[in-house]
Amino acid sequence: MYNGVKVLDVHAHPRVTVASDAFLTRMLGVNAPAPPPLANGSSQQPGLTDDDFREAIEPHVRYMDQLNIDVQLLGPGPTRWMGFIEPHLIPTWTRHVNDTIHKQVELFPTRFVGAAQVPMISEAPDLSSCLSEVDRCVGEYGFVAVYVSPDPAGHRTTPAMHEAYWFPLYEKCQAMGLPIIVHGTNTQDPRHRIIPLGYFMEEYWASQFLAHGDVFERFPELQVVISHCGAGLHRHPPGDRHLAQKDLSRNLFYDTSAYDLIFLEAGLKQHGVAQSLFGTEAPGSGGAPRPDTGRPHDDLVPVIAGFGFLSEDDKIAIFNRNPAKLFPRLAEV
């Protein structure tokens, strides 16, 4: 809570059991799809029971309590996306990832709301093959958003986010009122091997493609959230020709999952309060303690609360009102 208002976090990833991800190893070994182990709901297999998942998830919930986070929007983690595996395995693996997200929501329904991974295949003509999984996750699981990777195969061969490849998914999400969350995934670019999890610039490029292209003219009700505060900032002043000279305030948003305080402050100022949604990725990459406070870097409620350039109304908008506007279910659980 923040001053009596629920803190709604739009950026989190699920906790899973070791046995859950062992399913991928077996499937890769035989190079053939297999029935996902959670396909029928609860499993009695060792390591995959509700008790096993509850034990894996409880530390996540305790960490949220430590950080004063009331509810999180839970979507697929970037290191479990696996968009570079054989295309015929991707739909089965994606279904399993969504089953694990649903399991965490099902076990802690007042703390989590689900967002779906979709079975993106970079070489496909378009994303039409993803639509049935969107229907399943919304219809069966009540998920409220769709995660996408700008380059799921990691080879920079996926069409950019303003191209027609994406249009079937945009049309579907607009019709269903589902915001899209953009999060980078593991790159296969050999130049990036020296950089741990070197996929973040894909998020910045995605924001540029969406801003400069005609996506929001074609799909005026579509809403897109860029993770990690957009992963980069503009270096040009407003009005410069290098920036898209159009009003994106109804369509393009950014979460606050950025741990360098200078970057986070600049991101909030550049994107504006109305387009900023509270997000932490907690627990995740921000768990190391800050030298000055000893608190983890992803403990962002006191950080944003302490920014003097934000009014009290601004802070409540970021923590609660803006996330609830895009994802009403977060405020309802």
C-alpha positions in Angstrom: 0.0 0.0 0.0 0.9 3.6 -0.5 -0.9 6.1 1.8 -3.9 3.8 1.9 -4.0 3.1 -1.8 -3.2 -0.3 -3.3 0.1 -0.5 -5.2 -0.5 -2.3 -8.5 2.6 -3.6 -10.2 2.4 -4.3 -14.0 5.7 -6.2 -14.4 6.4 -9.5 -12.8 7.2 -13.1 -13.8 6.2 -16.4 -12.4 8.0 -18.7 -10.0 8.0 -22.4 -11.1 9.2 -25.7 -9.7 12.3 -27.4 -11.1 10.2 -30.3 -12.3 8.1 -27.8 -14.3 10.9 -26.7 -16.5 12.3 -30.3 -16.8 9.4 -30.8 -19.2 11.3 -28.6 -21.7 14.4 -30.8 -21.5 12.5 -33.9 -22.2 10.7 -32.3 -25.1 13.9 -31.0 -26.7 15.5 -34.4 -26.2 12.9 -36.2 -28.3 12.3 -33.2 -30.6 8.5 -33.8 -30.5 5.6 -32.1 -28.7 4.3 -33.8 -25.6 1.3 -33.2 -23.4 2.1 -30.3 -21.1 2.2 -31.6 -17.5 -0.3 -29.1 -16.2 -2.7 -29.4 -19.2 -5.5 -30.9 -17.0 -5.0 -28.5 -14.1 -3.6 -30.0 -10.9 -0.9 -32.6 -11.2 -0.1 -35.4 -8.9 3.4 -35.9 -10.4 6.2 -35.4 -7.9 7.4 -31.8 -8.1 4.3 -30.7 -9.9 1.6 -30.8 -7.3 -0.2 -27.7 -5.9 1.9 -28.0 -2.7 5.1 -28.0 -4.8 4.0 -24.9 -6.6 2.8 -23.2 -3.5 6.2 -23.8 -1.8 7.9 -22.3 -4.9 5.7 -19.2 -5.0 5.4 -18.3 -1.3 8.8 -16.5 -1.2 7.6 -14.4 -4.1 4.5 -13.3 -2.2 6.6 -12.6 1.0 8.9 -10.5 -1.2 5.9 -8.5 -2.5 4.9 -7.8 1.1 8.4 -6.6 2.0 8.2 -4.1 -1.0 4.6 -2.9 -0.2 3.2 -4.4 -3.5 -0.4 -5.5 -3.3 -1.1 -7.0 -6.7 1.1 -8.0 -9.7 0.4 -8.6 -13.3 2.2 -11.8 -14.0 3.6 -12.5 -17.5 6.2 -14.9 -19.0 9.8 -14.4 -18.0 12.2 -13.6 -20.8 14.6 -16.5 -20.1 11.7 -19.0 -20.4 10.3 -17.7 -23.7 12.5 -20.0 -25.8 11.5 -18.5 -29.1 14.7 -19.9 -30.7 13.7 -23.6 -30.3 12.3 -25.7 -33.2 9.1 -24.0 -34.4 7.0 -27.2 -34.1 7.8 -27.2 -30.3 6.9 -23.5 -29.6 3.1 -23.9 -29.3 3.4 -26.7 -26.8 6.0 -24.9 -24.7 4.0 -21.7 -24.8 0.9 -23.5 -23.6 2.9 -24.9 -20.7 4.3 -21.4 -19.7 0.8 -20.1 -19.6 -0.3 -23.1 -17.6 2.3 -22.2 -15.0 1.3 -18.6 -14.9 -2.3 -19.6 -14.3 -1.2 -22.0 -11.6 0.4 -19.1 -9.7 -2.7 -16.9 -10.1 -5.0 -19.8 -9.1 -3.0 -20.5 -5.9 -2.8 -16.7 -4.9 -5.8 -15.1 -6.6 -5.7 -11.9 -4.5 -2.1 -11.2 -5.4 -1.7 -12.0 -9.1 -3.4 -11.5 -12.4 -2.3 -13.3 -15.5 -0.9 -12.1 -18.9 -0.3 -14.6 -21.8 2.7 -15.6 -23.7 1.9 -16.2 -27.4 3.5 -18.8 -29.7 5.4 -16.4 -31.9 7.4 -17.9 -34.8 9.7 -15.4 -36.5 9.7 -17.2 -39.8 5.9 -17.3 -40.1 4.1 -15.0 -42.6 2.3 -13.3 -39.7 1.0 -13.9 -36.1 -2.3 -15.5 -37.0 -1.2 -18.8 -35.4 -1.0 -17.0 -32.0 -4.7 -16.1 -31.9 -6.1 -19.4 -30.6 -3.8 -19.3 -27.6 -5.0 -15.8 -26.9 -8.6 -17.1 -26.9 -7.7 -20.0 -24.6 -5.9 -17.8 -22.1 -8.6 -15.2 -21.9 -11.5 -17.7 -22.1 -10.2 -20.4 -19.7 -7.8 -18.4 -17.5 -9.1 -14.9 -17.5 -5.8 -13.4 -18.5 -5.9 -9.6 -19.1 -2.9 -8.9 -21.4 -0.6 -10.4 -24.0 3.2 -10.4 -23.8 5.2 -10.2 -27.0 8.9 -10.3 -27.8 10.1 -7.9 -30.5 12.5 -10.6 -31.8 11.5 -14.0 -30.3 14.0 -16.1 -32.3 16.8 -13.8 -31.3 18.4 -13.5 -34.8 17.0 -10.0 -35.7 15.0 -11.6 -38.5 11.5 -10.9 -37.0 9.7 -8.1 -38.8 9.7 -4.8 -36.9 6.6 -4.0 -34.8 5.1 -1.6 -37.3 5.0 -4.2 -40.1 2.1 -6.3 -41.3 3.4 -9.5 -39.6 2.0 -8.1 -36.4 -1.4 -6.9 -37.6 -3.5 -10.1 -36.9 -2.4 -9.9 -33.2 -3.0 -6.2 -33.0 -6.5 -6.6 -34.5 -7.3 -9.4 -32.0 -6.0 -7.5 -29.0 -7.8 -4.3 -30.0 -11.1 -6.2 -30.5 -10.7 -7.9 -27.1 -9.5 -4.9 -25.2 -6.2 -6.6 -24.3 -3.1 -4.4 -23.8 0.1 -5.7 -25.3 3.3 -5.8 -23.1 6.6 -5.6 -24.9 9.5 -7.4 -23.3 12.8 -8.5 -24.8 13.9 -12.1 -24.8 17.2 -13.9 -25.1 19.2 -12.8 -28.1 21.1 -15.2 -30.3 23.2 -12.4 -31.8 26.9 -13.4 -31.2 27.9 -9.8 -30.7 25.8 -9.7 -27.5 27.3 -12.8 -25.8 29.5 -10.7 -23.6 26.5 -8.9 -22.2 24.4 -10.7 -19.6 20.7 -10.8 -20.9 21.6 -8.4 -23.6 18.1 -8.0 -25.1 17.0 -4.7 -23.6 17.6 -2.5 -26.7 14.9 -4.5 -28.5 12.4 -2.7 -26.2 13.7 0.7 -27.1 13.6 -0.1 -30.9 10.1 -1.4 -30.4 9.0 1.9 -29.0 10.5 3.7 -31.9 9.0 1.5 -34.6 5.5 1.9 -32.9 5.9 5.6 -32.6 7.1 6.3 -36.1 4.9 3.7 -37.9 1.2 3.8 -38.5 0.2 1.1 -36.1 -1.9 3.4 -34.0 -3.6 5.0 -37.0 -4.6 1.5 -38.1 -5.5 0.3 -34.6 -6.5 3.5 -32.7 -7.7 1.6 -29.6 -4.6 -0.6 -29.2 -2.6 0.0 -26.0 1.0 -1.1 -25.7 3.2 -1.1 -22.6 7.0 -1.0 -23.1 8.9 -2.8 -20.3 11.8 -1.4 -18.3 10.9 2.2 -18.8 11.5 1.8 -22.5 15.1 0.6 -22.0 16.4 3.9 -23.5 15.7 7.6 -23.6 15.4 10.1 -26.4 18.3 12.4 -26.9 16.4 14.9 -29.1 14.2 17.7 -27.7 10.5 17.8 -28.3 9.6 18.9 -31.8 12.8 17.5 -33.4 12.2 15.6 -36.6 13.9 12.5 -35.2 10.9 12.1 -32.8 7.5 11.0 -33.9 5.5 14.2 -34.0 2.1 12.6 -33.0 0.0 12.2 -29.8 0.7 8.7 -28.4 -0.8 9.4 -25.0 -3.7 7.0 -25.6 -1.6 4.2 -27.0 1.9 3.9 -25.8 2.9 3.4 -22.1 6.0 2.6 -20.1 6.5 0.7 -16.8 8.9 1.9 -14.1 11.1 -1.2 -13.9 14.4 0.7 -13.9 16.8 0.7 -11.0 19.3 3.4 -11.8 17.7 6.5 -10.1 19.0 9.0 -12.7 17.5 6.9 -15.5 14.2 6.3 -13.7 13.8 10.0 -13.0 14.6 11.0 -16.5 12.3 8.3 -17.9 9.4 9.6 -15.8 10.0 13.1 -16.9 10.4 12.2 -20.6 7.5 9.9 -20.9 5.2 11.8 -18.5 3.2 10.7 -15.6 0.1 9.9 -17.6 2.0 7.3 -19.7 3.9 5.7 -16.7 2.8 2.6 -14.9 4.3 1.2 -11.7 6.4 -1.9 -12.4 9.3 -3.6 -10.6 10.0 -7.1 -12.0 10.2 -8.1 -8.3 11.6 -10.6 -7.5 14.0 -10.5 -10.4 17.0 -8.6 -11.7 16.8 -5.8 -9.1 17.4 -7.8 -5.9 20.9 -6.5 -5.1 20.9 -4.0 -2.2 21.4 -0.3 -2.8 24.7 0.8 -1.0 23.0 3.9 0.6 19.9 2.2 2.0 20.6 -1.6 2.1 17.2 -2.1 0.5 16.9 -3.9 -2.8 17.0 -1.9 -6.0 13.5 -3.2 -6.9 12.1 -1.6 -3.8 10.7 1.2 -5.9 7.7 2.4 -3.8 9.9 4.5 -1.5 12.0 5.6 -4.4 9.1 7.0 -6.5 7.5 8.3 -3.3 10.6 10.3 -2.6 10.8 12.0 -6.0 10.2 15.7 -5.2 9.3 16.6 -8.8 6.2 14.4 -8.5 3.0 15.6 -6.8 1.1 13.4 -4.5 -1.5 12.9 -7.2 1.2 12.0 -9.6 2.5 9.2 -7.3 -1.0 7.8 -6.8 -1.5 7.8 -10.5 1.7 5.9 -11.1 1.1 3.4 -8.3 -2.6 2.8 -8.8 -4.7 4.8 -11.1 -2.7 4.3 -14.3 -2.2 0.6 -13.9 -5.9 0.2 -13.0 -7.0 2.1 -16.1 -5.2 -0.3 -18.5 -5.7 -3.4 -16.4 -8.9 -2.9 -14.3 -8.7 -6.5 -13.0 -5.6 -5.5 -10.9 -7.8 -3.2 -8.8 -10.6 -5.7 -8.5 -8.9 -8.8 -7.0 
